[in-house]
Amino acid sequence: MEWPALGVLLLFISCACLGGCINPLREPTVTMTSITLEGITLSTVSVITTIRVDNPNPVGITLASLDFDLFYETGDGERYLGNGRRENLVIPANSTTTFDIPVGIDTARAIEAAGVLLREGSLTLVARGTAAVDLKVTTVKIPFEKRKVVP
């Protein structure tokens, strides 16, 4: 057998052997765990949203961005409240990491939402967004959504 053919054969055998040992990377899980009132001024209502990212992989990951919109539900759909965003978040291997992300809500929108809360006795908040995992050669977007009923 010639040397180039032997090299190709050894490469094929090595790849076949290693193929069974390498686990494919699994998608991280992104969950919004809480939405908490932080403060009120004349122009803005501030809330803090807590996002949990579970990375089940043996390597760390970086979220290029974590971006979401906050809404409240009404009888005729959803009404926009505000946006939260963070960038370049590092999640270590085999770990769970939480991030607090502030959202500023225009006072007029907050007053409308408070009116729904007073009329109906509760308010359903919805946070919907994506976490963009940076894989160096591409970015994978992971959607997430959280609903919370405020009594």
C-alpha positions in Angstrom: 0.0 0.0 0.0 1.3 3.4 -0.9 1.9 6.1 1.8 -0.9 8.5 0.6 -3.5 5.7 0.6 -2.3 4.5 4.1 -2.6 8.1 5.3 -6.2 8.4 4.0 -7.1 5.0 5.6 -5.7 6.1 9.0 -7.5 9.4 8.8 -10.8 7.6 8.0 -10.3 5.1 10.9 -9.4 8.0 13.3 -12.5 10.0 12.4 -14.7 6.9 12.7 -13.3 6.2 16.2 -13.6 9.7 17.4 -17.1 10.2 15.9 -18.6 8.0 18.6 -16.7 9.8 21.4 -17.7 13.4 20.5 -21.1 14.6 21.6 -22.8 17.2 19.6 -23.3 20.5 21.3 -26.8 21.0 22.8 -28.8 24.2 22.6 -28.7 26.3 25.8 -32.1 27.0 27.5 -33.1 30.6 28.0 -35.8 31.4 30.6 -37.1 34.7 32.0 -37.5 33.9 35.7 -38.9 37.2 37.1 -40.1 40.7 36.4 -39.8 43.0 39.4 -40.8 46.7 39.8 -37.6 48.7 40.5 -38.7 52.3 40.7 -41.1 55.0 39.5 -40.2 58.6 38.3 -42.4 61.2 36.6 -41.2 60.0 33.2 -40.3 56.3 33.6 -41.3 53.1 35.4 -38.3 50.9 35.8 -38.5 47.1 36.0 -35.8 44.5 36.4 -36.1 41.3 34.4 -34.1 38.3 35.4 -33.0 35.9 32.7 -31.5 32.5 33.4 -29.3 30.7 30.8 -28.6 27.0 31.2 -25.5 25.9 29.2 -25.4 22.0 29.2 -22.3 21.9 27.1 -18.7 21.1 28.1 -17.6 24.4 26.5 -18.5 27.9 27.4 -20.7 30.0 25.1 -21.1 33.7 24.4 -24.4 35.4 23.8 -23.7 38.1 21.2 -27.0 39.6 22.4 -30.0 38.9 24.6 -32.9 41.1 23.4 -36.6 41.1 24.3 -39.7 43.2 24.3 -42.1 43.5 27.2 -45.9 43.7 26.5 -49.1 43.4 28.5 -52.2 41.6 27.3 -55.6 43.2 26.7 -58.9 41.8 25.4 -57.9 42.9 21.9 -54.2 41.9 21.8 -50.9 43.0 23.3 -49.6 46.5 24.1 -45.9 47.3 24.0 -44.3 48.5 27.2 -40.5 48.5 26.6 -37.3 46.7 25.5 -34.5 45.1 27.4 -31.1 44.2 25.9 -27.6 43.0 26.9 -24.6 42.1 24.8 -21.6 39.9 25.0 -22.7 37.7 27.9 -20.4 34.8 28.8 -21.9 31.6 30.0 -19.4 29.1 31.4 -19.4 25.4 30.5 -22.0 23.1 32.3 -23.5 26.0 34.3 -26.5 28.2 34.9 -26.0 31.9 34.8 -28.6 34.6 35.6 -28.6 38.2 34.4 -30.7 41.2 35.6 -31.7 43.4 32.7 -33.4 46.7 33.3 -36.4 47.9 31.2 -37.6 51.5 31.2 -41.3 51.9 30.6 -42.8 55.2 29.5 -45.0 56.5 32.3 -48.0 57.0 30.0 -47.8 53.3 28.9 -47.4 52.2 32.5 -50.5 54.2 33.5 -52.5 52.5 30.7 -51.3 49.1 32.0 -52.2 50.1 35.6 -55.7 51.0 34.4 -56.1 47.5 32.9 -54.9 46.0 36.2 -57.4 48.1 38.2 -60.4 47.3 35.9 -59.7 43.6 35.5 -58.1 42.7 38.8 -54.9 41.3 37.2 -52.5 42.1 34.4 -50.7 39.5 32.2 -47.1 40.6 31.3 -45.4 39.0 28.3 -41.7 39.1 27.6 -40.7 37.8 24.2 -37.2 37.8 22.7 -34.2 36.0 21.4 -30.7 35.0 22.7 -28.1 35.1 19.9 -25.4 32.5 20.6 -22.1 33.5 19.0 -20.5 30.4 17.3 -17.7 32.4 15.7 -18.7 31.3 12.2 -22.4 32.0 12.6 -25.0 33.1 15.1 -27.8 30.9 16.3 -30.9 32.6 17.6 -32.8 30.9 20.5 -36.3 32.3 21.0 -37.9 32.6 24.5 -41.1 33.8 26.0 -42.4 34.3 29.5 -45.9 35.2 30.7 -46.5 36.5 34.2 -49.9 37.3 35.8 -49.7 40.2 38.2 -52.6 40.1 40.7 
